[in-house]
Amino acid sequence: MKNIIITIIAVFAFSFAQGQEKSDSKIVETSFEVDGVCGMCKDRIEEAAMRTKGVKLANWDKTTKELKVTYRSDKTTEEAIQQSVASVGHETPATPADTSAYAKLPGCCRYKDGAKCGH
């Protein structure tokens, strides 16, 4: 009886460890360029990325224009994240900004028009 209980516990522990490994292996870290100029752009870009299901972390650097993203590859793709960011008016190398969203950006955030903002 003791051996059966030990065997059951060992099988359960092994199964749990395997499940953890599979879930961790789906975490992807990537980065890509996103056009923007200020802190308001940063907030908008990061919020758009975070609204994408599966995104765990998004951080846009105003100086380098680089968005670093951590996401679950079983929930979303880099392309979907870029589309989400473009939908709020910010271009990525693979996805042009939505023109109507860009037109609604505050004047200080209109990077295509040479805006340089201190926010």
Protein Blocks (a to p, Z undefined) as FASTA:
>chain_A
ZZmmmmmmmmmmmmmmmmmmmmmmmpccdddddddfbfklmmmmmmmmmmpghiabdcdd
fklopacddddfklbcfklmmmmmmmnopacfklccdfklmmmpcfklmmmnopacfZZ
